[in-house]
Amino acid sequence: MYLTEVSGEGAKIVLVWKRDDPEDVEKARAFFTKQTRQGWLAVKQNRRPQRILEFNPEYGKIWFVAMSEGG
């Protein structure tokens, strides 16, 4: 599976994809679904972290946080 960037920082995963690449978007969507079904919290960063319940290809970047670290 190719994604632009997936890196781990402790119990966090950062997912970055190319918003204008349909194949990259679908791979990111599948990764999002897999991680959230496994219990990871999906978060986007604005001024403050905000939990994401649905995949939105326009975000371009999502953090996944393990439940134990998410509170």
C-alpha positions in Angstrom: 0.0 0.0 0.0 1.4 3.4 -0.9 0.5 6.5 1.0 2.4 9.7 0.7 3.5 9.6 4.3 2.7 7.3 7.3 4.9 7.7 10.3 4.6 6.6 13.9 5.4 8.8 16.9 4.9 6.6 20.0 1.2 5.7 20.0 0.4 8.2 17.2 0.2 7.7 13.4 0.3 10.6 10.9 -1.4 10.0 7.6 -0.8 12.4 4.7 -2.2 11.9 1.2 -2.4 13.8 -2.1 -5.9 15.3 -2.3 -5.8 15.5 -6.1 -4.8 11.8 -6.6 -7.9 9.6 -6.6 -5.9 6.4 -5.9 -4.1 8.0 -3.0 -7.4 9.3 -1.6 -8.9 5.8 -1.7 -5.8 4.3 0.0 -6.1 6.9 2.7 -9.8 6.2 3.1 -9.1 2.5 3.5 -6.4 3.2 6.1 -8.8 5.6 8.0 -11.5 2.9 8.0 -9.0 0.2 9.2 -7.5 2.3 12.0 -10.8 3.6 13.3 -12.3 0.1 13.3 -9.4 -1.0 15.4 -10.2 1.7 18.0 -7.8 4.5 17.0 -9.1 8.1 17.4 -8.8 10.1 14.1 -7.9 13.8 14.7 -7.3 16.8 12.5 -5.4 19.8 13.7 -6.8 23.3 13.4 -6.1 25.6 16.3 -7.0 22.7 18.6 -7.2 19.0 17.9 -10.6 17.9 16.7 -11.9 14.4 16.5 -13.0 13.1 13.1 -15.8 10.6 12.7 -15.9 10.5 8.9 -13.1 10.5 6.3 -12.9 13.7 4.3 -10.4 13.7 1.4 -10.0 17.5 1.6 -8.2 17.3 4.9 -5.0 15.9 3.4 -3.6 15.0 6.8 -5.0 13.1 9.8 -3.4 12.0 13.1 -4.5 8.7 14.7 -4.1 8.5 18.5 -4.4 5.4 20.5 -7.5 5.4 22.8 -5.2 5.2 26.0 -3.5 8.5 24.9 -6.7 10.2 23.7 -8.3 10.2 27.1 
